[in-house]
Amino acid sequence: MRSNDIVQATHRTDGKGSFRSHYGNGLFRNITYTATTVKLQNLLAIEGDTDGDGDTDTADLTTGIINFTGAMNTAVAVPEPSCTVLLVLAIGCLSAMRTINHRSKF
């Protein structure tokens, strides 16, 4: 454990209890003990379970919305052809058509 880890602890009057710590990236450590046994579990949370409670629900969705939106929702400008280029192309096409029509008369 590191000094900044959050540990959840439960203790009952019959001498049983547990400690649970989240290490990040979906990894949890769970220590359960009784008067005669200690059980250590390394748990990996399911995809989408951002709070580590073992299910995927609206609390997990809220965390995802808050932390993972922004950059993907930005609008991207689409470059448009300039009017000058279109005007030059139109003049070139008209000139070519005029030349073709002028030659076809002879």
TORKOLKE-884193 format. One record per residue (C-alpha): residue number from 1; residue in one letter; y, x, z. Coordinates in Angstrom, 3 decimals, decimal comma, padded with zeros to 6 digits, always signed. Example, Ala and Ser with C-alpha at 12.3 -4.5 7.8 and 13.67 -1.06 7.14 Angstrom:
! TORKOLKE-884193
1 / a / -004,500 / +012,300 / +007,800
2 / s / -001,060 / +013,670 / +007,140
! end
This chain:
! TORKOLKE-884193
1 / m / +000,000 / +000,000 / +000,000
2 / r / +003,562 / +001,037 / -000,595
3 / s / +006,439 / +000,580 / +001,805
4 / n / +008,083 / -002,162 / -000,288
5 / d / +004,929 / -004,305 / -000,797
6 / i / +004,987 / -007,870 / +000,469
7 / v / +001,947 / -008,689 / +002,571
8 / q / +000,943 / -012,252 / +003,382
9 / a / -001,098 / -012,500 / +006,566
10 / t / -002,997 / -015,340 / +008,197
11 / h / -004,673 / -015,223 / +011,575
12 / r / -006,711 / -017,857 / +013,334
13 / t / -007,581 / -018,192 / +016,998
14 / d / -011,285 / -017,545 / +016,339
15 / g / -010,588 / -013,909 / +015,359
16 / k / -010,704 / -014,456 / +011,608
17 / g / -007,830 / -013,700 / +009,286
18 / s / -006,681 / -012,195 / +006,013
19 / f / -004,045 / -010,028 / +004,385
20 / r / -002,976 / -010,408 / +000,773
21 / s / -000,710 / -008,067 / -001,168
22 / h / +000,575 / -008,215 / -004,759
23 / y / +000,755 / -004,839 / -006,509
24 / g / +002,231 / -006,029 / -009,803
25 / n / +000,731 / -006,501 / -013,284
26 / g / -001,488 / -009,273 / -011,899
27 / l / -003,284 / -007,057 / -009,352
28 / f / -003,785 / -008,438 / -005,847
29 / r / -005,593 / -006,981 / -002,871
30 / n / -007,110 / -009,389 / -000,398
31 / i / -008,523 / -008,265 / +002,961
32 / t / -010,469 / -010,853 / +004,932
33 / y / -011,856 / -010,040 / +008,357
34 / t / -013,906 / -011,545 / +011,126
35 / a / -014,952 / -010,115 / +014,468
36 / t / -017,806 / -008,191 / +012,815
37 / t / -016,927 / -007,816 / +009,099
38 / v / -014,114 / -006,722 / +006,835
39 / k / -014,083 / -007,755 / +003,169
40 / l / -011,803 / -006,040 / +000,625
41 / q / -011,237 / -007,703 / -002,751
42 / n / -009,288 / -006,422 / -005,738
43 / l / -008,241 / -009,497 / -007,702
44 / l / -006,709 / -009,755 / -011,148
45 / a / -004,583 / -012,856 / -011,733
46 / i / -005,202 / -015,079 / -014,753
47 / e / -002,809 / -014,928 / -017,702
48 / g / +000,320 / -016,903 / -016,974
49 / d / -000,208 / -016,866 / -013,200
50 / t / +003,083 / -015,150 / -012,380
51 / d / +003,106 / -016,038 / -008,679
52 / g / -000,543 / -015,136 / -008,017
53 / d / -001,590 / -018,449 / -006,505
54 / g / -004,674 / -018,734 / -008,712
55 / d / -003,407 / -021,371 / -011,132
56 / t / -000,960 / -021,747 / -013,988
57 / d / +001,613 / -024,432 / -013,243
58 / t / +005,310 / -025,269 / -013,579
59 / a / +006,288 / -022,595 / -011,055
60 / d / +004,726 / -019,993 / -013,362
61 / l / +006,446 / -021,544 / -016,369
62 / t / +009,809 / -021,413 / -014,607
63 / t / +009,329 / -017,717 / -013,866
64 / g / +008,500 / -017,109 / -017,512
65 / i / +011,532 / -019,005 / -018,740
66 / i / +013,894 / -017,206 / -016,377
67 / n / +012,556 / -013,702 / -017,025
68 / f / +011,460 / -013,681 / -020,643
69 / t / +014,070 / -015,474 / -022,749
70 / g / +017,224 / -014,197 / -024,344
71 / a / +016,667 / -011,512 / -026,946
72 / m / +014,213 / -013,568 / -028,989
73 / n / +016,564 / -016,560 / -029,194
74 / t / +019,529 / -014,797 / -030,787
75 / a / +020,635 / -015,979 / -034,206
76 / v / +020,488 / -013,525 / -037,072
77 / a / +023,088 / -013,661 / -039,834
78 / v / +021,699 / -013,980 / -043,358
79 / p / +023,722 / -012,003 / -045,883
80 / e / +025,157 / -014,168 / -048,665
81 / p / +026,024 / -012,882 / -052,147
82 / s / +029,704 / -012,239 / -052,559
83 / c / +031,765 / -014,386 / -054,888
84 / t / +032,948 / -011,315 / -056,789
85 / v / +029,391 / -010,388 / -057,781
86 / l / +028,704 / -013,955 / -058,896
87 / l / +031,935 / -014,023 / -060,924
88 / v / +031,078 / -010,737 / -062,678
89 / l / +027,579 / -012,028 / -063,488
90 / a / +028,983 / -015,300 / -064,843
91 / i / +031,501 / -013,487 / -067,070
92 / g / +028,753 / -011,168 / -068,320
93 / c / +026,465 / -014,096 / -069,139
94 / l / +029,237 / -015,991 / -070,948
95 / s / +030,151 / -012,882 / -072,914
96 / a / +026,528 / -012,310 / -073,901
97 / m / +026,119 / -015,951 / -074,952
98 / r / +029,308 / -015,761 / -077,026
99 / t / +028,066 / -012,612 / -078,752
100 / i / +024,677 / -014,210 / -079,490
101 / n / +026,319 / -017,392 / -080,830
102 / h / +028,757 / -015,361 / -082,955
103 / r / +025,887 / -013,336 / -084,530
104 / s / +023,757 / -016,413 / -085,210
105 / k / +026,501 / -017,948 / -087,404
106 / f / +026,279 / -015,097 / -089,907
! end
